[in-house]
Amino acid sequence: MRYLLALLLLVAFKASAQEDQYHALAVKVLKETPLIDGHNDLPWTIREKANHDVEAYDLKKHTPMMTDLERLDKGMMGAQFWSVYIPGEIKDSGYARVQLEQIDIARRMIAKYPERLEFATGTADIRRAFKEHKIASLMGMEGGHAIENSLGALRAYYDLGVRYMTLTHNVTLDWADAALDTAKHGGLTPFGKEVVREMNRLGMLVDISHVSPGVMSDALTVSEAPVIFSHSGARALVNHRRNVPDSILRRMPANGGVVMVPFVTSFVNKAVWEHDSAQDVFTKDLKARYPADSAARSRELKTWNTAHPTPPATLKDVADVIDHVRQVAGVDHVGIGSDFDGITDVVVGLEDVSKFPDLFAELARRGWTEADLRKLAGENLLRAFAQAEAVSQRLRKERPPSTATIRELDHATTTTQ
């Protein structure tokens, strides 16, 4: 009996030592390599929960959502692309006005905490901020609707500091199809391709999360610089329309781009996606059955949700997606794009920005080497971004800013030129 107890204690000790070893490797990597998260929606959280008031939404305190300074430090964040997202369904409000407000919120937020956050627009800024133990803070626009079919507006956003643009959000544009909307163009229109070319000239990363597979393919064909998926999973594991097909993953090495894997439950866990899909079908049926009775719809949906609880998604699901992207696209083409503060249901084990080291420890447990983890953390994104900067330097010498219009290239009849 004593021998068995001793043996069990020895096994437990060795297991604990291994876990400490994996976590220690994760911490070592994140101390020496900037962890770059491709997507965090904190500026929209500030807009919605604090009515644009950056002072009121104090990041020095524990916030109600997933991001604050203490948890960013615990998560060992090195650089963050703050999403300056605006919905694509607000046409009557004016895209440009809301987009400028979001950029203003992000810029004021970054400026409020100079001891921890540093405004950044390029790879040199990221490396310098990391050496100074600050979080390099970049901006990424989520949705090409904000340029209102204007390359001049695109350039203005770049001048304000935007360094990637997701070509669409959830609404198909006059020049690009969205993943979650009806495909009208079969990919990028001629004007859409000109948007990609002008982004290349500027040095703005082309983000093809949220777009249709046709747009993904066209962007990879047109872009002279590496593209990114700022927050997309693997469609082979979860057949969500927001995820990336293997056919596209296999094209990433030739382009040099990076697929940044999110912590969105329905993107990383098949059972969650199936649950959400069934819920959507039931909700549509309720609208048909009770078109004018919202109370009845609410009661029945509550009953359905009680009978069909959402299954959990876990940290291991996210690690599975990262492993799949690595297997198909290669270890040089995978990164992290959490989507924190843009999600409601959280992945168990990745509930907020403090949890990144746990994910890296899990990958170390799976056999990822120190060099592999460094690439995932930030080296891949830094390399792709640096290549985009080099392409921009060349193209700025070769051609002037594009003056093309959507009417000219697409023979469009839109009111916006």
C-alpha positions in Angstrom: 0.0 0.0 0.0 2.8 2.4 0.9 4.6 1.5 -2.3 1.5 2.2 -4.4 0.9 5.5 -2.6 4.6 6.5 -3.2 4.2 5.6 -6.9 1.1 7.7 -7.3 2.8 10.6 -5.6 5.8 10.2 -7.9 3.6 10.2 -11.0 1.7 13.2 -9.8 5.0 15.0 -9.0 6.4 14.3 -12.5 3.1 15.5 -14.1 3.2 18.7 -12.1 6.8 19.2 -13.0 6.0 18.8 -16.7 3.1 21.3 -16.4 5.5 23.8 -14.8 7.9 23.2 -17.6 5.3 23.9 -20.3 4.1 27.0 -18.6 7.7 28.2 -18.0 8.4 27.8 -21.7 5.2 29.8 -22.6 6.3 32.6 -20.2 9.9 32.6 -21.6 8.6 33.0 -25.1 6.2 35.8 -24.3 8.8 37.7 -22.3 11.2 37.7 -25.3 8.8 37.8 -28.3 5.9 40.3 -28.6 2.6 38.6 -28.4 0.6 40.3 -31.1 -3.2 39.9 -31.0 -4.9 40.7 -34.3 -8.3 41.7 -33.0 -9.8 43.3 -29.8 -13.0 45.3 -29.9 -12.4 47.4 -26.8 -13.1 50.7 -28.6 -16.6 49.5 -29.4 -17.1 48.4 -25.8 -16.2 51.9 -24.6 -18.7 53.3 -27.1 -21.5 51.0 -26.0 -21.0 50.7 -22.3 -19.6 54.2 -21.5 -21.2 56.3 -24.2 -17.9 57.1 -25.8 -16.4 58.3 -22.5 -12.9 57.0 -22.3 -12.4 58.6 -18.9 -15.3 56.7 -17.5 -14.2 53.3 -18.8 -11.2 53.1 -16.6 -8.7 50.4 -17.7 -6.8 50.7 -14.4 -9.7 49.0 -12.8 -11.3 45.6 -13.4 -13.6 46.2 -16.3 -17.0 44.5 -16.9 -15.8 42.9 -20.1 -12.5 41.1 -21.0 -9.9 43.7 -21.2 -8.1 46.0 -18.7 -4.5 46.9 -18.0 -3.9 44.4 -15.1 -5.2 41.5 -17.1 -3.3 42.6 -20.2 -0.1 42.5 -18.1 -1.0 39.1 -16.8 -1.6 37.9 -20.3 1.8 39.2 -21.3 0.4 41.2 -24.3 3.1 42.7 -26.5 1.1 44.4 -29.2 -2.6 44.8 -29.9 -4.5 45.7 -33.0 -7.5 47.5 -31.5 -10.5 47.1 -33.8 -12.1 50.3 -34.8 -15.2 48.4 -35.9 -18.4 50.0 -37.1 -21.5 48.1 -38.1 -22.3 47.8 -41.8 -26.0 48.3 -41.2 -25.9 52.0 -40.2 -26.2 53.6 -43.6 -28.6 56.3 -42.4 -26.2 57.4 -39.7 -23.2 57.8 -42.0 -20.3 55.4 -42.1 -17.6 58.0 -42.1 -18.8 59.9 -39.1 -19.1 56.7 -36.9 -15.7 55.5 -38.2 -14.0 58.7 -37.2 -15.7 58.5 -33.8 -14.3 55.0 -33.3 -10.8 56.1 -34.4 -11.1 59.0 -31.9 -12.1 56.7 -29.1 -9.1 54.4 -29.8 -6.7 57.2 -30.0 -7.9 58.8 -26.8 -7.9 55.4 -25.1 -4.2 54.8 -26.1 -3.2 58.3 -25.1 -4.8 58.0 -21.6 -2.4 55.3 -20.5 1.1 56.4 -21.8 2.8 54.3 -19.1 1.4 51.1 -20.6 0.1 51.8 -24.1 2.0 53.3 -27.0 0.5 54.3 -30.3 2.0 52.3 -33.1 1.8 52.3 -36.9 4.5 49.9 -38.0 6.9 47.1 -37.2 9.6 49.4 -35.8 7.1 50.9 -33.4 6.1 47.4 -32.2 9.7 46.4 -31.5 10.5 49.7 -29.8 7.4 49.6 -27.5 8.2 46.0 -26.6 11.7 46.9 -25.5 10.2 49.7 -23.4 7.8 47.2 -21.8 4.8 48.9 -23.3 1.9 47.5 -25.4 2.2 48.7 -29.0 -1.3 49.8 -29.9 -2.3 49.7 -33.6 -5.7 50.2 -35.2 -7.5 47.9 -37.6 -10.7 48.9 -39.4 -13.4 46.1 -39.6 -15.3 46.6 -42.7 -14.7 48.3 -46.1 -18.1 49.9 -46.0 -16.4 52.7 -44.0 -14.6 54.0 -47.1 -17.9 54.6 -48.8 -16.5 53.5 -52.2 -13.8 56.2 -52.0 -10.0 55.5 -52.3 -9.5 59.1 -51.0 -11.3 58.1 -47.8 -9.1 54.9 -47.6 -6.0 57.1 -47.7 -7.4 59.4 -45.1 -8.0 56.5 -42.7 -4.4 55.4 -43.3 -3.1 58.8 -42.4 -5.1 58.7 -39.2 -3.2 55.5 -38.2 -5.3 52.6 -39.5 -3.0 49.7 -40.5 -5.4 47.0 -41.6 -8.8 47.0 -43.1 -11.1 44.0 -43.2 -12.5 44.2 -46.7 -16.1 43.5 -45.5 -17.9 43.0 -42.2 -21.2 41.1 -42.4 -22.7 43.0 -45.2 -21.9 42.6 -48.9 -20.6 45.8 -50.4 -20.8 47.3 -53.9 -17.4 45.8 -54.5 -17.0 42.7 -52.3 -19.0 39.8 -51.0 -19.3 39.2 -47.3 -19.2 35.7 -45.8 -22.5 36.1 -43.9 -24.4 37.9 -46.6 -25.6 37.1 -50.2 -22.8 36.9 -52.7 -23.5 39.4 -55.5 -20.2 39.6 -57.3 -18.5 36.2 -57.1 -15.6 37.8 -55.3 -14.0 41.3 -55.8 -15.3 43.6 -58.5 -12.7 45.6 -60.6 -13.0 48.4 -58.0 -12.6 46.0 -55.2 -9.3 44.8 -56.7 -8.2 48.4 -57.0 -9.0 48.8 -53.3 -6.5 46.0 -52.6 -3.9 47.5 -54.9 -4.2 50.9 -53.1 -3.9 49.2 -49.7 -0.7 47.6 -51.0 0.6 50.9 -52.1 -0.2 52.5 -48.7 1.2 49.7 -46.6 -2.2 48.9 -45.1 -2.6 45.1 -44.4 -5.4 43.5 -46.4 -7.6 41.6 -43.9 -9.8 38.9 -45.4 -11.7 37.8 -42.3 -15.5 38.2 -42.8 -15.3 37.9 -46.6 -16.6 35.1 -49.0 -14.2 32.5 -50.3 -14.4 34.2 -53.7 -13.1 37.4 -52.2 -10.4 35.5 -50.2 -9.2 34.0 -53.5 -9.3 37.2 -55.4 -7.5 39.1 -52.7 -4.7 36.5 -52.7 -4.4 36.7 -56.4 -4.3 40.5 -56.6 -2.3 41.4 -53.5 1.4 42.0 -53.9 1.8 42.0 -50.1 1.0 39.4 -47.5 -2.7 39.4 -46.4 -4.0 38.5 -42.9 -7.1 36.9 -41.5 -7.4 39.0 -38.3 -9.8 36.6 -36.6 -10.9 33.5 -38.5 -10.8 29.7 -37.8 -10.6 26.6 -39.9 -13.6 25.5 -41.9 -12.4 21.9 -42.1 -13.0 21.6 -38.4 -16.1 23.8 -38.0 -18.1 24.5 -41.2 -18.9 28.1 -40.1 -19.0 30.5 -43.1 -16.6 32.8 -41.2 -13.9 30.2 -41.2 -11.2 29.6 -43.8 -11.4 26.7 -46.3 -8.3 24.4 -46.6 -8.1 25.5 -50.3 -7.3 29.0 -49.1 -5.1 27.9 -46.2 -2.9 26.0 -48.8 -2.4 29.3 -50.7 -1.0 31.2 -47.6 2.7 30.1 -48.0 2.9 31.6 -51.5 1.4 34.8 -50.3 3.3 35.0 -47.0 0.2 35.9 -45.0 -1.0 35.0 -41.5 -4.3 33.3 -40.3 -4.9 34.7 -36.8 -7.1 32.2 -34.9 -9.9 33.6 -32.7 -11.5 32.6 -29.4 -15.1 32.6 -30.8 -16.9 29.6 -29.5 -19.0 28.9 -32.7 -15.8 29.2 -34.8 -13.7 26.7 -32.9 -16.2 24.1 -31.6 -18.5 22.1 -34.0 -21.1 21.3 -31.3 -21.5 25.0 -30.5 -21.8 25.9 -34.2 -24.5 23.2 -34.7 -26.4 24.5 -31.6 -26.2 28.1 -32.9 -27.4 27.0 -36.3 -30.3 25.1 -34.9 -31.2 28.2 -32.7 -31.1 30.4 -35.8 -33.5 28.1 -37.6 -35.9 28.0 -34.6 -35.7 31.8 -34.3 -36.7 32.3 -38.0 -39.6 29.9 -37.5 -40.8 31.9 -34.5 -40.7 35.1 -36.5 -42.9 33.4 -39.2 -45.3 32.0 -36.6 -45.5 35.1 -34.4 -44.8 38.0 -36.7 -46.4 40.6 -34.4 -46.0 38.9 -31.0 -42.5 39.5 -29.7 -43.5 38.3 -26.2 -44.6 34.9 -27.6 -41.3 34.7 -29.5 -39.3 35.5 -26.4 -41.2 32.9 -24.3 -40.7 30.1 -26.8 -37.1 31.0 -27.4 -36.4 30.9 -23.7 -38.0 27.5 -23.4 -36.0 26.2 -26.4 -32.7 27.5 -24.8 -33.5 25.8 -21.5 -34.0 22.5 -23.4 -31.0 23.0 -25.6 -28.2 24.6 -23.5 -25.1 25.8 -25.4 -22.3 23.2 -25.1 -19.0 24.6 -23.9 -16.0 25.4 -26.1 -12.6 25.0 -24.4 -9.0 26.2 -24.8 -8.2 22.8 -26.3 -10.6 23.6 -29.2 -8.7 26.7 -30.0 -5.5 24.8 -29.8 -7.0 22.2 -32.3 -7.7 25.0 -34.7 -4.2 26.4 -34.4 -2.8 23.0 -35.0 -4.9 22.6 -38.1 -3.9 25.9 -39.6 -0.3 24.9 -38.9 -0.7 21.5 -40.5 -2.3 22.9 -43.7 -0.8 26.4 -44.1 2.4 25.9 -42.2 3.9 27.1 -38.9 5.0 30.4 -40.6 1.4 31.4 -41.3 -0.5 31.1 -38.1 -1.2 33.7 -35.4 -3.6 34.9 -32.7 -6.7 37.1 -33.2 -8.7 36.7 -30.0 -11.8 38.9 -30.8 -12.0 39.7 -27.0 -14.6 42.3 -26.2 -16.3 41.4 -29.4 -17.7 38.2 -28.1 -20.3 37.3 -25.5 -19.9 33.6 -25.0 -16.3 32.8 -23.9 -14.1 29.8 -24.4 -13.5 27.9 -21.1 -9.9 28.6 -20.2 -9.7 31.7 -22.4 -12.1 33.9 -20.6 -10.2 37.2 -20.9 -6.9 38.8 -21.9 -5.0 37.3 -19.0 -5.2 33.8 -20.3 -2.8 33.8 -23.3 0.1 32.0 -21.5 -2.3 29.1 -20.8 -2.9 28.6 -24.5 0.9 28.7 -25.3 1.5 26.2 -22.5 -1.1 23.8 -24.0 0.6 24.0 -27.4 4.0 23.4 -25.7 2.4 20.3 -24.2 1.5 19.2 -27.7 5.1 19.4 -28.8 5.4 22.9 -30.2 9.0 24.1 -29.9 10.2 27.4 -28.6 10.8 28.5 -32.2 7.3 27.5 -33.2 5.7 29.4 -30.3 7.7 32.5 -31.1 6.3 32.5 -34.7 2.8 32.1 -33.4 3.2 34.8 -30.8 4.3 37.6 -33.1 7.2 36.7 -35.4 4.9 35.6 -38.2 2.8 38.8 -38.1 6.0 41.0 -37.8 7.4 39.3 -40.9 4.2 39.7 -42.9 3.8 43.3 -41.8 7.5 44.1 -42.7 6.9 42.6 -46.1 3.9 44.8 -46.6 5.9 47.8 -45.6 8.6 46.9 -48.1 6.0 46.4 -50.9 4.6 49.9 -50.0 8.0 51.5 -50.3 8.4 50.1 -53.8 4.9 50.8 -55.0 5.0 54.4 -53.8 7.9 55.0 -56.1 6.3 53.2 -59.0 2.8 54.8 -59.0 0.9 57.7 -57.6 -2.3 57.4 -55.5 -5.1 55.9 -57.4 -7.9 58.2 -58.6 -10.1 55.4 -59.9 -13.8 55.5 -59.0 -16.3 52.7 -58.7 -18.4 54.2 -61.5 -15.4 54.2 -63.8 -14.2 50.6 -63.0 -17.5 48.8 -62.3 -19.9 51.0 -64.3 -21.8 51.3 -61.1 -24.8 53.5 -60.6 -24.2 54.1 -56.9 -24.6 57.6 -55.5 -21.1 57.4 -53.8 -18.2 57.9 -56.1 
